[in-house]
């Protein structure tokens, strides 16, 4: 997310998920604009997470609060 509140596309989704896995994350929120990048993530890596998609910063906040 930018300071202005817009949500961009994640360029290296597989790399970011690997960092999350190494840090012990089990739940990950991904912007819906990056849903097309899921094909670049190895299935065994993707399956290790509970994934939630969000459309904008407000949606991200509501969904992150529901994940707790």
N, CA, C and O atoms as a Tripos MOL2 file, in Angstrom:
@<TRIPOS>MOLECULE
protein
  272   271    68     0     0
PROTEIN
NO_CHARGES

@<TRIPOS>ATOM
      1 N           0.8390   -1.1710    0.0000 N.3       1 UNK1
      2 CA          0.0000    0.0000    0.0000 C.3       1 UNK1
      3 C           0.8900    1.2420    0.0000 C.2       1 UNK1
      4 O           1.9430    1.2760    0.6360 O.2       1 UNK1
      5 N           0.4490    2.2280   -0.7080 N.am      2 UNK2
      6 CA          1.1810    3.4860   -0.7220 C.3       2 UNK2
      7 C           0.6530    4.3950    0.3870 C.2       2 UNK2
      8 O          -0.3700    4.1090    1.0100 O.2       2 UNK2
      9 N           1.3550    5.4710    0.6140 N.am      3 UNK3
     10 CA          0.9060    6.4400    1.6130 C.3       3 UNK3
     11 C          -0.4620    6.9970    1.2370 C.2       3 UNK3
     12 O          -1.2650    7.3210    2.1110 O.2       3 UNK3
     13 N          -0.7230    7.1080   -0.0460 N.am      4 UNK4
     14 CA         -2.0130    7.6140   -0.5190 C.3       4 UNK4
     15 C          -3.1440    6.6210   -0.3920 C.2       4 UNK4
     16 O          -4.3020    6.9790   -0.6090 O.2       4 UNK4
     17 N          -2.8370    5.3660   -0.0420 N.am      5 UNK5
     18 CA         -3.8710    4.3650    0.1620 C.3       5 UNK5
     19 C          -4.1490    3.4650   -1.0160 C.2       5 UNK5
     20 O          -5.0310    2.6100   -0.9370 O.2       5 UNK5
     21 N          -3.4210    3.6300   -2.1130 N.am      6 UNK6
     22 CA         -3.6580    2.7330   -3.2490 C.3       6 UNK6
     23 C          -2.8960    1.4230   -3.0380 C.2       6 UNK6
     24 O          -1.8550    1.3790   -2.3830 O.2       6 UNK6
     25 N          -3.4500    0.3760   -3.6100 N.am      7 UNK7
     26 CA         -2.8710   -0.9560   -3.4570 C.3       7 UNK7
     27 C          -2.2470   -1.3620   -4.7800 C.2       7 UNK7
     28 O          -2.9120   -1.3420   -5.8160 O.2       7 UNK7
     29 N          -0.9790   -1.7270   -4.7500 N.am      8 UNK8
     30 CA         -0.2720   -2.1100   -5.9580 C.3       8 UNK8
     31 C          -0.1640   -3.6200   -6.0970 C.2       8 UNK8
     32 O          -0.5900   -4.3760   -5.2230 O.2       8 UNK8
     33 N           0.4080   -4.0340   -7.2010 N.am      9 UNK9
     34 CA          0.6180   -5.4550   -7.4870 C.3       9 UNK9
     35 C           1.9560   -5.8780   -6.8740 C.2       9 UNK9
     36 O           2.9470   -5.1560   -6.9790 O.2       9 UNK9
     37 N           1.9790   -7.0300   -6.2430 N.am     10 UNK10
     38 CA          3.2200   -7.5810   -5.6890 C.3      10 UNK10
     39 C           4.0160   -8.2060   -6.8260 C.2      10 UNK10
     40 O           3.4940   -9.0430   -7.5620 O.2      10 UNK10
     41 N           5.2590   -7.8110   -6.9740 N.am     11 UNK11
     42 CA          6.0700   -8.2950   -8.0930 C.3      11 UNK11
     43 C           6.6470   -9.6870   -7.8530 C.2      11 UNK11
     44 O           6.6790  -10.4990   -8.7770 O.2      11 UNK11
     45 N           7.0980   -9.9800   -6.6530 N.am     12 UNK12
     46 CA          7.7460  -11.2620   -6.3790 C.3      12 UNK12
     47 C           6.9720  -11.9930   -5.2810 C.2      12 UNK12
     48 O           7.4550  -12.1360   -4.1580 O.2      12 UNK12
     49 N           5.7770  -12.4470   -5.6150 N.am     13 UNK13
     50 CA          4.9050  -13.0680   -4.6270 C.3      13 UNK13
     51 C           5.5350  -14.3210   -4.0290 C.2      13 UNK13
     52 O           5.4470  -14.5350   -2.8200 O.2      13 UNK13
     53 N           6.1600  -15.1390   -4.8440 N.am     14 UNK14
     54 CA          6.7880  -16.3640   -4.3380 C.3      14 UNK14
     55 C           7.8980  -16.0350   -3.3470 C.2      14 UNK14
     56 O           8.0160  -16.6910   -2.3120 O.2      14 UNK14
     57 N           8.6990  -15.0430   -3.6460 N.am     15 UNK15
     58 CA          9.7760  -14.6430   -2.7490 C.3      15 UNK15
     59 C           9.2360  -14.0930   -1.4310 C.2      15 UNK15
     60 O           9.7600  -14.4010   -0.3610 O.2      15 UNK15
     61 N           8.1910  -13.2820   -1.5150 N.am     16 UNK16
     62 CA          7.5820  -12.7260   -0.3050 C.3      16 UNK16
     63 C           6.9760  -13.8190    0.5710 C.2      16 UNK16
     64 O           7.1030  -13.7870    1.7950 O.2      16 UNK16
     65 N           6.3190  -14.7830   -0.0650 N.am     17 UNK17
     66 CA          5.7390  -15.8830    0.7140 C.3      17 UNK17
     67 C           6.8210  -16.7380    1.3620 C.2      17 UNK17
     68 O           6.6250  -17.2510    2.4640 O.2      17 UNK17
     69 N           7.9520  -16.8950    0.6980 N.am     18 UNK18
     70 CA          9.0550  -17.6540    1.2850 C.3      18 UNK18
     71 C           9.5880  -16.9420    2.5260 C.2      18 UNK18
     72 O           9.8790  -17.5840    3.5350 O.2      18 UNK18
     73 N           9.7160  -15.6180    2.4540 N.am     19 UNK19
     74 CA         10.1500  -14.8400    3.6100 C.3      19 UNK19
     75 C           9.1360  -14.9940    4.7510 C.2      19 UNK19
     76 O           9.5220  -15.1540    5.9090 O.2      19 UNK19
     77 N           7.8490  -14.9450    4.4240 N.am     20 UNK20
     78 CA          6.8030  -15.1240    5.4390 C.3      20 UNK20
     79 C           6.9030  -16.4980    6.0880 C.2      20 UNK20
     80 O           6.7840  -16.6200    7.3070 O.2      20 UNK20
     81 N           7.1190  -17.5270    5.2830 N.am     21 UNK21
     82 CA          7.2440  -18.8820    5.8100 C.3      21 UNK21
     83 C           8.4630  -18.9900    6.7270 C.2      21 UNK21
     84 O           8.3840  -19.5800    7.8050 O.2      21 UNK21
     85 N           9.5680  -18.4290    6.3020 N.am     22 UNK22
     86 CA         10.7930  -18.4630    7.1130 C.3      22 UNK22
     87 C          10.6070  -17.7310    8.4430 C.2      22 UNK22
     88 O          11.2500  -18.0660    9.4370 O.2      22 UNK22
     89 N           9.7180  -16.7260    8.4520 N.am     23 UNK23
     90 CA          9.4600  -15.9530    9.6750 C.3      23 UNK23
     91 C           8.4020  -16.6140   10.5550 C.2      23 UNK23
     92 O           8.1200  -16.1360   11.6530 O.2      23 UNK23
     93 N           7.8120  -17.7190   10.0730 N.am     24 UNK24
     94 CA          6.8470  -18.4420   10.8820 C.3      24 UNK24
     95 C           5.3980  -18.0730   10.6510 C.2      24 UNK24
     96 O           4.5290  -18.4900   11.4170 O.2      24 UNK24
     97 N           5.1150  -17.3010    9.6170 N.am     25 UNK25
     98 CA          3.7340  -16.8950    9.3350 C.3      25 UNK25
     99 C           2.8980  -18.0870    8.8940 C.2      25 UNK25
    100 O           3.3810  -18.9910    8.2130 O.2      25 UNK25
    101 N           1.6430  -18.0660    9.2930 N.am     26 UNK26
    102 CA          0.6910  -19.0900    8.8770 C.3      26 UNK26
    103 C          -0.4740  -18.4860    8.0990 C.2      26 UNK26
    104 O          -1.1320  -19.1760    7.3210 O.2      26 UNK26
    105 N          -0.7260  -17.1980    8.3120 N.am     27 UNK27
    106 CA         -1.7970  -16.4760    7.6240 C.3      27 UNK27
    107 C          -1.1820  -15.2970    6.8860 C.2      27 UNK27
    108 O          -0.3160  -14.5990    7.4110 O.2      27 UNK27
    109 N          -1.6520  -15.0860    5.6440 N.am     28 UNK28
    110 CA         -1.1060  -14.0230    4.8100 C.3      28 UNK28
    111 C          -2.2560  -13.3200    4.1050 C.2      28 UNK28
    112 O          -3.1940  -13.9570    3.6260 O.2      28 UNK28
    113 N          -2.1660  -11.9920    4.0500 N.am     29 UNK29
    114 CA         -3.1330  -11.2070    3.2900 C.3      29 UNK29
    115 C          -2.4600  -10.7140    2.0190 C.2      29 UNK29
    116 O          -1.3530  -10.1780    2.0580 O.2      29 UNK29
    117 N          -3.1410  -10.9010    0.8890 N.am     30 UNK30
    118 CA         -2.6010  -10.5470   -0.4130 C.3      30 UNK30
    119 C          -3.5950   -9.6220   -1.1070 C.2      30 UNK30
    120 O          -4.7980   -9.8800   -1.0740 O.2      30 UNK30
    121 N          -3.1170   -8.5510   -1.7330 N.am     31 UNK31
    122 CA         -4.0450   -7.6980   -2.4780 C.3      31 UNK31
    123 C          -4.6470   -8.4660   -3.6520 C.2      31 UNK31
    124 O          -3.9510   -9.2260   -4.3250 O.2      31 UNK31
    125 N          -5.9300   -8.2660   -3.8900 N.am     32 UNK32
    126 CA         -6.6130   -8.9720   -4.9720 C.3      32 UNK32
    127 C          -5.9700   -8.6370   -6.3210 C.2      32 UNK32
    128 O          -6.0630   -9.4250   -7.2620 O.2      32 UNK32
    129 N          -5.3310   -7.4910   -6.4200 N.am     33 UNK33
    130 CA         -4.6520   -7.1200   -7.6700 C.3      33 UNK33
    131 C          -3.4790   -8.0520   -7.9760 C.2      33 UNK33
    132 O          -2.9970   -8.0790   -9.1080 O.2      33 UNK33
    133 N          -3.0200   -8.8050   -6.9980 N.am     34 UNK34
    134 CA         -1.9100   -9.7390   -7.1910 C.3      34 UNK34
    135 C          -2.3750  -11.1860   -7.3460 C.2      34 UNK34
    136 O          -1.5510  -12.1010   -7.3660 O.2      34 UNK34
    137 N          -3.6640  -11.3950   -7.4540 N.am     35 UNK35
    138 CA         -4.1900  -12.7620   -7.5740 C.3      35 UNK35
    139 C          -3.6440  -13.4740   -8.8100 C.2      35 UNK35
    140 O          -3.4860  -14.6950   -8.7950 O.2      35 UNK35
    141 N          -3.3600  -12.7450   -9.8570 N.am     36 UNK36
    142 CA         -2.8010  -13.3440  -11.0730 C.3      36 UNK36
    143 C          -1.3990  -13.8840  -10.8900 C.2      36 UNK36
    144 O          -0.9420  -14.7030  -11.6870 O.2      36 UNK36
    145 N          -0.7120  -13.4410   -9.8590 N.am     37 UNK37
    146 CA          0.6620  -13.8900   -9.5920 C.3      37 UNK37
    147 C           0.7070  -15.2340   -8.8630 C.2      37 UNK37
    148 O           1.7820  -15.8070   -8.6870 O.2      37 UNK37
    149 N          -0.4470  -15.7360   -8.4410 N.am     38 UNK38
    150 CA         -0.4760  -16.9980   -7.7010 C.3      38 UNK38
    151 C           0.0930  -18.1450   -8.5360 C.2      38 UNK38
    152 O           0.6720  -19.0820   -7.9870 O.2      38 UNK38
    153 N          -0.0650  -18.0770   -9.8370 N.am     39 UNK39
    154 CA          0.4520  -19.1280  -10.7210 C.3      39 UNK39
    155 C           1.9780  -19.2150  -10.6630 C.2      39 UNK39
    156 O           2.5500  -20.2370  -11.0420 O.2      39 UNK39
    157 N           2.6410  -18.1600  -10.1960 N.am     40 UNK40
    158 CA          4.1040  -18.1620  -10.1210 C.3      40 UNK40
    159 C           4.6190  -18.7600   -8.8110 C.2      40 UNK40
    160 O           5.8240  -18.9400   -8.6350 O.2      40 UNK40
    161 N           3.7060  -19.0620   -7.9010 N.am     41 UNK41
    162 CA          4.0910  -19.5940   -6.5870 C.3      41 UNK41
    163 C           4.0190  -21.1120   -6.6270 C.2      41 UNK41
    164 O           2.9980  -21.6560   -7.0490 O.2      41 UNK41
    165 N           5.0600  -21.8160   -6.2050 N.am     42 UNK42
    166 CA          5.0050  -23.2770   -6.1570 C.3      42 UNK42
    167 C           3.8510  -23.7400   -5.2480 C.2      42 UNK42
    168 O           3.6600  -23.1880   -4.1650 O.2      42 UNK42
    169 N           3.0950  -24.7330   -5.6810 N.am     43 UNK43
    170 CA          1.9320  -25.1930   -4.9030 C.3      43 UNK43
    171 C           2.2710  -25.6110   -3.4690 C.2      43 UNK43
    172 O           1.4820  -25.3680   -2.5560 O.2      43 UNK43
    173 N           3.4280  -26.2320   -3.2640 N.am     44 UNK44
    174 CA          3.7810  -26.6610   -1.9130 C.3      44 UNK44
    175 C           4.0160  -25.4640   -0.9940 C.2      44 UNK44
    176 O           3.7470  -25.5530    0.2040 O.2      44 UNK44
    177 N           4.5090  -24.3560   -1.5230 N.am     45 UNK45
    178 CA          4.6910  -23.1370   -0.7330 C.3      45 UNK45
    179 C           3.3400  -22.4760   -0.4640 C.2      45 UNK45
    180 O           3.0600  -22.0710    0.6640 O.2      45 UNK45
    181 N           2.5140  -22.3680   -1.4850 N.am     46 UNK46
    182 CA          1.2040  -21.7120   -1.3470 C.3      46 UNK46
    183 C           0.3120  -22.4500   -0.3530 C.2      46 UNK46
    184 O          -0.4540  -21.8230    0.3790 O.2      46 UNK46
    185 N           0.4060  -23.7610   -0.3260 N.am     47 UNK47
    186 CA         -0.4740  -24.5610    0.5390 C.3      47 UNK47
    187 C          -0.1300  -24.4470    2.0230 C.2      47 UNK47
    188 O          -0.8960  -24.9210    2.8620 O.2      47 UNK47
    189 N           0.9690  -23.8490    2.3590 N.am     48 UNK48
    190 CA          1.3770  -23.7220    3.7610 C.3      48 UNK48
    191 C           0.6970  -22.5520    4.4690 C.2      48 UNK48
    192 O           0.8690  -22.3800    5.6760 O.2      48 UNK48
    193 N          -0.0730  -21.7480    3.7360 N.am     49 UNK49
    194 CA         -0.6750  -20.5520    4.3000 C.3      49 UNK49
    195 C          -2.1900  -20.5700    4.2320 C.2      49 UNK49
    196 O          -2.7880  -21.2100    3.3670 O.2      49 UNK49
    197 N          -2.7950  -19.8520    5.1650 N.am     50 UNK50
    198 CA         -4.2030  -19.5000    5.0690 C.3      50 UNK50
    199 C          -4.2010  -18.1280    4.3970 C.2      50 UNK50
    200 O          -3.6940  -17.1600    4.9650 O.2      50 UNK50
    201 N          -4.7590  -18.0410    3.2050 N.am     51 UNK51
    202 CA         -4.6820  -16.8260    2.4000 C.3      51 UNK51
    203 C          -5.9950  -16.0570    2.4900 C.2      51 UNK51
    204 O          -7.0780  -16.6410    2.4520 O.2      51 UNK51
    205 N          -5.8790  -14.7490    2.6090 N.am     52 UNK52
    206 CA         -7.0250  -13.8540    2.5770 C.3      52 UNK52
    207 C          -6.6940  -12.7370    1.6010 C.2      52 UNK52
    208 O          -5.5980  -12.1770    1.6440 O.2      52 UNK52
    209 N          -7.6340  -12.4100    0.7230 N.am     53 UNK53
    210 CA         -7.4300  -11.3440   -0.2540 C.3      53 UNK53
    211 C          -8.1580  -10.0870    0.1840 C.2      53 UNK53
    212 O          -9.2190  -10.1590    0.8050 O.2      53 UNK53
    213 N          -7.5840   -8.9290   -0.1440 N.am     54 UNK54
    214 CA         -8.2350   -7.6600    0.1580 C.3      54 UNK54
    215 C          -8.2010   -6.7460   -1.0520 C.2      54 UNK54
    216 O          -7.3240   -6.8530   -1.9100 O.2      54 UNK54
    217 N          -9.1860   -5.8310   -1.1050 N.am     55 UNK55
    218 CA         -9.2960   -4.9230   -2.2460 C.3      55 UNK55
    219 C          -8.6910   -3.5520   -1.9860 C.2      55 UNK55
    220 O          -8.0800   -2.9630   -2.8780 O.2      55 UNK55
    221 N          -8.8580   -3.0400   -0.7740 N.am     56 UNK56
    222 CA         -8.3670   -1.7080   -0.4380 C.3      56 UNK56
    223 C          -7.9450   -1.6950    1.0300 C.2      56 UNK56
    224 O          -8.1750   -2.6710    1.7430 O.2      56 UNK56
    225 N          -7.3350   -0.6100    1.4880 N.am     57 UNK57
    226 CA         -6.8520   -0.5760    2.8790 C.3      57 UNK57
    227 C          -7.9430   -0.8180    3.9220 C.2      57 UNK57
    228 O          -7.6870   -1.4700    4.9340 O.2      57 UNK57
    229 N          -9.1290   -0.3160    3.7010 N.am     58 UNK58
    230 CA        -10.2150   -0.5190    4.6710 C.3      58 UNK58
    231 C         -10.5950   -1.9950    4.7210 C.2      58 UNK58
    232 O         -10.7840   -2.5550    5.8010 O.2      58 UNK58
    233 N         -10.7050   -2.6170    3.5650 N.am     59 UNK59
    234 CA        -11.0010   -4.0500    3.5010 C.3      59 UNK59
    235 C          -9.9030   -4.8500    4.2030 C.2      59 UNK59
    236 O         -10.1930   -5.8350    4.8810 O.2      59 UNK59
    237 N          -8.6520   -4.4350    4.0440 N.am     60 UNK60
    238 CA         -7.5290   -5.1270    4.6930 C.3      60 UNK60
    239 C          -7.6400   -5.0490    6.2090 C.2      60 UNK60
    240 O          -7.3800   -6.0290    6.9060 O.2      60 UNK60
    241 N          -8.0250   -3.8870    6.7150 N.am     61 UNK61
    242 CA         -8.1590   -3.7320    8.1680 C.3      61 UNK61
    243 C          -9.2630   -4.6290    8.7030 C.2      61 UNK61
    244 O          -9.0600   -5.3440    9.6850 O.2      61 UNK61
    245 N         -10.4280   -4.5990    8.0670 N.am     62 UNK62
    246 CA        -11.5380   -5.4420    8.5360 C.3      62 UNK62
    247 C         -11.1740   -6.9220    8.4990 C.2      62 UNK62
    248 O         -11.4510   -7.6610    9.4430 O.2      62 UNK62
    249 N         -10.5580   -7.3440    7.4130 N.am     63 UNK63
    250 CA        -10.1960   -8.7630    7.3000 C.3      63 UNK63
    251 C          -9.0880   -9.1450    8.2600 C.2      63 UNK63
    252 O          -9.0870  -10.2570    8.7860 O.2      63 UNK63
    253 N          -8.1480   -8.2510    8.4990 N.am     64 UNK64
    254 CA         -7.0740   -8.5830    9.4430 C.3      64 UNK64
    255 C          -7.6150   -8.6970   10.8570 C.2      64 UNK64
    256 O          -7.1220   -9.5120   11.6380 O.2      64 UNK64
    257 N          -8.6130   -7.9040   11.2020 N.am     65 UNK65
    258 CA         -9.2220   -7.9890   12.5250 C.3      65 UNK65
    259 C         -10.0070   -9.2910   12.6870 C.2      65 UNK65
    260 O         -10.0870   -9.8360   13.7880 O.2      65 UNK65
    261 N         -10.5750   -9.7820   11.6100 N.am     66 UNK66
    262 CA        -11.3250  -11.0360   11.6520 C.3      66 UNK66
    263 C         -10.3880  -12.2310   11.7670 C.2      66 UNK66
    264 O         -10.8000  -13.2900   12.2410 O.2      66 UNK66
    265 N          -9.1300  -12.0820   11.3420 N.am     67 UNK67
    266 CA         -8.1780  -13.1840   11.3840 C.3      67 UNK67
    267 C          -7.6320  -13.4230   12.7860 C.2      67 UNK67
    268 O          -7.1060  -14.5000   13.0700 O.2      67 UNK67
    269 N          -7.7490  -12.4450   13.6540 N.am     68 UNK68
    270 CA         -7.1710  -12.5650   14.9990 C.3      68 UNK68
    271 C          -7.9580  -13.5340   15.8330 C.2      68 UNK68
    272 O          -7.6210  -13.7650   16.9950 O.2      68 UNK68
@<TRIPOS>BOND
     1     1     2 1
     2     2     3 1
     3     3     4 2
     4     3     5 am
     5     5     6 1
     6     6     7 1
     7     7     8 2
     8     7     9 am
     9     9    10 1
    10    10    11 1
    11    11    12 2
    12    11    13 am
    13    13    14 1
    14    14    15 1
    15    15    16 2
    16    15    17 am
    17    17    18 1
    18    18    19 1
    19    19    20 2
    20    19    21 am
    21    21    22 1
    22    22    23 1
    23    23    24 2
    24    23    25 am
    25    25    26 1
    26    26    27 1
    27    27    28 2
    28    27    29 am
    29    29    30 1
    30    30    31 1
    31    31    32 2
    32    31    33 am
    33    33    34 1
    34    34    35 1
    35    35    36 2
    36    35    37 am
    37    37    38 1
    38    38    39 1
    39    39    40 2
    40    39    41 am
    41    41    42 1
    42    42    43 1
    43    43    44 2
    44    43    45 am
    45    45    46 1
    46    46    47 1
    47    47    48 2
    48    47    49 am
    49    49    50 1
    50    50    51 1
    51    51    52 2
    52    51    53 am
    53    53    54 1
    54    54    55 1
    55    55    56 2
    56    55    57 am
    57    57    58 1
    58    58    59 1
    59    59    60 2
    60    59    61 am
    61    61    62 1
    62    62    63 1
    63    63    64 2
    64    63    65 am
    65    65    66 1
    66    66    67 1
    67    67    68 2
    68    67    69 am
    69    69    70 1
    70    70    71 1
    71    71    72 2
    72    71    73 am
    73    73    74 1
    74    74    75 1
    75    75    76 2
    76    75    77 am
    77    77    78 1
    78    78    79 1
    79    79    80 2
    80    79    81 am
    81    81    82 1
    82    82    83 1
    83    83    84 2
    84    83    85 am
    85    85    86 1
    86    86    87 1
    87    87    88 2
    88    87    89 am
    89    89    90 1
    90    90    91 1
    91    91    92 2
    92    91    93 am
    93    93    94 1
    94    94    95 1
    95    95    96 2
    96    95    97 am
    97    97    98 1
    98    98    99 1
    99    99   100 2
   100    99   101 am
   101   101   102 1
   102   102   103 1
   103   103   104 2
   104   103   105 am
   105   105   106 1
   106   106   107 1
   107   107   108 2
   108   107   109 am
   109   109   110 1
   110   110   111 1
   111   111   112 2
   112   111   113 am
   113   113   114 1
   114   114   115 1
   115   115   116 2
   116   115   117 am
   117   117   118 1
   118   118   119 1
   119   119   120 2
   120   119   121 am
   121   121   122 1
   122   122   123 1
   123   123   124 2
   124   123   125 am
   125   125   126 1
   126   126   127 1
   127   127   128 2
   128   127   129 am
   129   129   130 1
   130   130   131 1
   131   131   132 2
   132   131   133 am
   133   133   134 1
   134   134   135 1
   135   135   136 2
   136   135   137 am
   137   137   138 1
   138   138   139 1
   139   139   140 2
   140   139   141 am
   141   141   142 1
   142   142   143 1
   143   143   144 2
   144   143   145 am
   145   145   146 1
   146   146   147 1
   147   147   148 2
   148   147   149 am
   149   149   150 1
   150   150   151 1
   151   151   152 2
   152   151   153 am
   153   153   154 1
   154   154   155 1
   155   155   156 2
   156   155   157 am
   157   157   158 1
   158   158   159 1
   159   159   160 2
   160   159   161 am
   161   161   162 1
   162   162   163 1
   163   163   164 2
   164   163   165 am
   165   165   166 1
   166   166   167 1
   167   167   168 2
   168   167   169 am
   169   169   170 1
   170   170   171 1
   171   171   172 2
   172   171   173 am
   173   173   174 1
   174   174   175 1
   175   175   176 2
   176   175   177 am
   177   177   178 1
   178   178   179 1
   179   179   180 2
   180   179   181 am
   181   181   182 1
   182   182   183 1
   183   183   184 2
   184   183   185 am
   185   185   186 1
   186   186   187 1
   187   187   188 2
   188   187   189 am
   189   189   190 1
   190   190   191 1
   191   191   192 2
   192   191   193 am
   193   193   194 1
   194   194   195 1
   195   195   196 2
   196   195   197 am
   197   197   198 1
   198   198   199 1
   199   199   200 2
   200   199   201 am
   201   201   202 1
   202   202   203 1
   203   203   204 2
   204   203   205 am
   205   205   206 1
   206   206   207 1
   207   207   208 2
   208   207   209 am
   209   209   210 1
   210   210   211 1
   211   211   212 2
   212   211   213 am
   213   213   214 1
   214   214   215 1
   215   215   216 2
   216   215   217 am
   217   217   218 1
   218   218   219 1
   219   219   220 2
   220   219   221 am
   221   221   222 1
   222   222   223 1
   223   223   224 2
   224   223   225 am
   225   225   226 1
   226   226   227 1
   227   227   228 2
   228   227   229 am
   229   229   230 1
   230   230   231 1
   231   231   232 2
   232   231   233 am
   233   233   234 1
   234   234   235 1
   235   235   236 2
   236   235   237 am
   237   237   238 1
   238   238   239 1
   239   239   240 2
   240   239   241 am
   241   241   242 1
   242   242   243 1
   243   243   244 2
   244   243   245 am
   245   245   246 1
   246   246   247 1
   247   247   248 2
   248   247   249 am
   249   249   250 1
   250   250   251 1
   251   251   252 2
   252   251   253 am
   253   253   254 1
   254   254   255 1
   255   255   256 2
   256   255   257 am
   257   257   258 1
   258   258   259 1
   259   259   260 2
   260   259   261 am
   261   261   262 1
   262   262   263 1
   263   263   264 2
   264   263   265 am
   265   265   266 1
   266   266   267 1
   267   267   268 2
   268   267   269 am
   269   269   270 1
   270   270   271 1
   271   271   272 2
@<TRIPOS>SUBSTRUCTURE
     1 UNK1         2 RESIDUE 1 A UNK
     2 UNK2         6 RESIDUE 1 A UNK
     3 UNK3        10 RESIDUE 1 A UNK
     4 UNK4        14 RESIDUE 1 A UNK
     5 UNK5        18 RESIDUE 1 A UNK
     6 UNK6        22 RESIDUE 1 A UNK
     7 UNK7        26 RESIDUE 1 A UNK
     8 UNK8        30 RESIDUE 1 A UNK
     9 UNK9        34 RESIDUE 1 A UNK
    10 UNK10       38 RESIDUE 1 A UNK
    11 UNK11       42 RESIDUE 1 A UNK
    12 UNK12       46 RESIDUE 1 A UNK
    13 UNK13       50 RESIDUE 1 A UNK
    14 UNK14       54 RESIDUE 1 A UNK
    15 UNK15       58 RESIDUE 1 A UNK
    16 UNK16       62 RESIDUE 1 A UNK
    17 UNK17       66 RESIDUE 1 A UNK
    18 UNK18       70 RESIDUE 1 A UNK
    19 UNK19       74 RESIDUE 1 A UNK
    20 UNK20       78 RESIDUE 1 A UNK
    21 UNK21       82 RESIDUE 1 A UNK
    22 UNK22       86 RESIDUE 1 A UNK
    23 UNK23       90 RESIDUE 1 A UNK
    24 UNK24       94 RESIDUE 1 A UNK
    25 UNK25       98 RESIDUE 1 A UNK
    26 UNK26      102 RESIDUE 1 A UNK
    27 UNK27      106 RESIDUE 1 A UNK
    28 UNK28      110 RESIDUE 1 A UNK
    29 UNK29      114 RESIDUE 1 A UNK
    30 UNK30      118 RESIDUE 1 A UNK
    31 UNK31      122 RESIDUE 1 A UNK
    32 UNK32      126 RESIDUE 1 A UNK
    33 UNK33      130 RESIDUE 1 A UNK
    34 UNK34      134 RESIDUE 1 A UNK
    35 UNK35      138 RESIDUE 1 A UNK
    36 UNK36      142 RESIDUE 1 A UNK
    37 UNK37      146 RESIDUE 1 A UNK
    38 UNK38      150 RESIDUE 1 A UNK
    39 UNK39      154 RESIDUE 1 A UNK
    40 UNK40      158 RESIDUE 1 A UNK
    41 UNK41      162 RESIDUE 1 A UNK
    42 UNK42      166 RESIDUE 1 A UNK
    43 UNK43      170 RESIDUE 1 A UNK
    44 UNK44      174 RESIDUE 1 A UNK
    45 UNK45      178 RESIDUE 1 A UNK
    46 UNK46      182 RESIDUE 1 A UNK
    47 UNK47      186 RESIDUE 1 A UNK
    48 UNK48      190 RESIDUE 1 A UNK
    49 UNK49      194 RESIDUE 1 A UNK
    50 UNK50      198 RESIDUE 1 A UNK
    51 UNK51      202 RESIDUE 1 A UNK
    52 UNK52      206 RESIDUE 1 A UNK
    53 UNK53      210 RESIDUE 1 A UNK
    54 UNK54      214 RESIDUE 1 A UNK
    55 UNK55      218 RESIDUE 1 A UNK
    56 UNK56      222 RESIDUE 1 A UNK
    57 UNK57      226 RESIDUE 1 A UNK
    58 UNK58      230 RESIDUE 1 A UNK
    59 UNK59      234 RESIDUE 1 A UNK
    60 UNK60      238 RESIDUE 1 A UNK
    61 UNK61      242 RESIDUE 1 A UNK
    62 UNK62      246 RESIDUE 1 A UNK
    63 UNK63      250 RESIDUE 1 A UNK
    64 UNK64      254 RESIDUE 1 A UNK
    65 UNK65      258 RESIDUE 1 A UNK
    66 UNK66      262 RESIDUE 1 A UNK
    67 UNK67      266 RESIDUE 1 A UNK
    68 UNK68      270 RESIDUE 1 A UNK
